[in-house]
């Protein structure tokens, strides 16, 4: 073992020990290891920060921004209300979302599939009042499993097909991976949906969070029926099912500035009517998007003043000293003074009997405010109210939903057909979202999980150095020596285990590059067909379930799910064992030695 190999193995050991310990944040640990490697001269200074420009790092950052655009446009709500039911049990939800994710990731890059479904899963978790961490990891694993089914589903399959073409003269076809990958994916999805999700550890405070959400107070709010709405001429009871599905309670109707309390079930709706409802902020926006309603405005100037900008929803408590205490939003001139709309009021134990904008605000009320992006602090300071903790509330612009979906779909299709490199395609999506107003420029960098970017940017050069120093070859050679004299099926199993282990540490694409030639060499020395060994590498390189750094999808959910480095192996280890147990006999059946 050379000195460089010794140093790198020691650094990797220290990094994983610190990450499993969990007392120091993962990005600081990885960055410190990178700097140590440069100081110890196992990574050239000019390559120290190459990982920050690596496609894997760029893709993770861009996917987070694209996901934010899909949320803003209403694409997430479109999928949620047509496919996802928050009343499903957690297991049924995971099975349903996992199935969708598996199918999508078979025909599009599995990172892009997760980019589309991750915000849907987060929104559904919020609506159901449960932590998103319980379903995000199963969703990530399911999209990884689905990617194994086709040539384009995951980078290792593409790499292995290229190596087969270069060394054996012919590439694998589009669906050559399907017989083995499909069986493994279906079995893996079943495990995740029935057993695996129960192994995801709960974070400290999850119970309190769920309880707080369960008891969170609803706001009394109003949404207006706009001109040209299809709702005009229908009866109020006809939208009760939509309200129930979106966790909204309809409590009345406002017409011609007069409140009509009571059920009003048979009242014919008109343009300009305002539906009075009780709802949480997330449900309020989903209900608005579902029926294409408008926020009620004090006058048309409010609508003009807020048009074309990014909007923020903030919640704030009214103290006795607040400027708005004892006044109405209209009397205070909230709309024309600060371009802010009072959406709703939460007043425990008291019924609000006037229109929201004409209701006198009292100390202790919680206000739901719609304000231009970036003006939140100025508005709350001017009102003298105390903002609550940011819960990630957004305002959807459902007029651009199909534009956002079309841009995203076109980029994914172009990437799948090999016309545009995936990071470039995602970058074009982000640019198009900004230029078309799908995503405000002010939010462009806000949605990137910078600690995750630092983690990837630091670990990629360390993995490359380990490969360049011969460290990965040393590991493979040692394990090959260990299996000397074993039958071919046992060596095939050993190769899968080695590849999975490397994939959990290195990038899965790098693992495929290292392990595929080893598999061909093993087959040649045994005098058998190399295809089973290449298929073993393809399956194993994709199955990186023990850490957040082995696959981009696992890295992508690290921040939004609030996971620690040591959370992944609890569900990942039995899943990897299941993959090995199923894949080896299937490979030998479909691709005889």
C-alpha positions, 0 to 999 in steps of 0.5 A: 500500500502506497503512502497516498493510499494510506492517507486516503483510507485514513481520511475516508475512515475519519470522515465516515466516523465523524459523519456517523457520530453526527455531532459535526455537520456533514458539510464541515466534515467533508470540507475539512477532509478535502482541505486535509487531503490538499495539505497532505498532497494527495489531491493536487491544489488545482483539483481541490475544488473540481468537485464543485463544478462536477455534473453531480453537484450541478445537477443536485443544485439545479434540481432543487431550483427546478422543483421550486419552479414546479411548486410555484407554477402549481404543477405539484398541486395538479399532480397532488389533487389528481393522483395523491390522496392525503387521507391514505395511510402512510404505507399506501401513500408510499406504495402509490408514490413509489410505483409512480416514481419507479415507472417514471425513473425507468423512462427518464433520469431517476434524478429528474423523476425525483425532482418532479415527485419530491415536492409532491411528497412534501406537500402531501406530508404537510397536508397529512400532518406528518413529517416528510422524512417518513416518505422521502427516503422510500420515494428516493429508494423507489426512484433509484430502483426504477432506474435499473429497468432501462438503459436510460434510467440511470448512468451506470447502465449507460456506462456499462453499455458503453464499456461492453461496446468498447471491449466486446464489440456490442452495446446493451439494448434499451430493454436488456436490463429489464428482466433482471432490473424489473424483478429487482425493482418490483421486489424492492418497491414491495419491501419499501412499501410494506416494511422498509418505511417502518425502519426510517428513524424519526427525528427528535421532535417529530411527534411534537411537530405533528401534534403542533400541525394537528392543532394548528389554528385555521384561518377565516379567509375569503376567495373570490370567483373571478370573471369568466369562472366556470363556477358561475352558475353552479351551486355552492354545494357542488364544490363541497367535495373539492373543499373536503379533499383540500381540508377546507371548511366552507362557512359562508358566502359574501355577495355585494359586500354582505356576508351570508352565514349558514350553509348556503348550499343551494345558492347559485354562485356569481362572478365576484362572489367571495367564498368564506372558508376556514383553512390552514395556509397550505390548504387555502392555496391548494383550494384556490389553485384547484378552483382557479379562484382569486385572492379578495382585494380591497380594490383593483389597485391591489391586484395591479400592485402585486401582479408580476412579482414573486409573492410571499405568505407570512404568518404574524401574531398581533401584540397590543402595541401593533399599529394594526391593533384595533384597526381594519386592513382597509382603514389602515391602508394596508393595500396601497401603503404596503402593497400587502393583502390580509388573506385571513385571520385566526382568532381562537374561540371567537367568530369573525362576522365581517369581511376579512379586510373590514374586520377589526384586528385584535391583540392575539390575532394571527394574521395571514398576509400576502406581500411582495417577495423580499418585503416581509420584514418591512411589512411586519415591522411597519405593522408592528406584528411578530412573524411566526417561524417560516413554514415554507408557504408559497403562492402558486401561479397556476396560470403557468402550470402547463408552461412549467410542465412543458418546459420541464418535459421538453428538457427531460425528453431532450436529455433522454434522447441524448440531444442535450446533456442533463445538467445543461438541460436542467440549467435551461429549465431554470433559465426558462423559468426565470425568463417566463416568470415561473420562478421569481429571480429573488428565489433563484438561490434560496432553494439550493441546499448549500450544505449538500452542495459543499458535501458533494463538492468536497467528497467527489475529489476525495473519491477521484483521488482514491481511484487515481491512487489505485485504492479502489483497484486495491480493494477489488484485487484483495476481494478477488484474491479472497474468492480464489477457487470459488464457483462462478456464482459465488464470485458473481455474488462477491462482485455485487457486494464489492460494487455495492460497497464502493457505490455507497462510498463513491459516485455510482457512475465512478463505481461502474467505471471501476467495477465493470472492467473487473467483472469482464476480467473475472469472466475471462479468467473463468472462461465464462460469459462476461454479460452476467458479471456486467449485469451484476455491476449494473444492478449493484452500482445503482443500489447505493442505499447505505449513505447519502453520497452514493447516489444523487437522489439520496443526496437530494433528500438529505436537507428536505428530509432532515436526515443525518448521515447514519439514517440511511443504512437502517432501511438501506442495508436490508434492501441491499441484501434483498437485491443481492438475494434476488438479482444473482439467481435472476442474472444466472437465469436470464444471462447464463454463464 
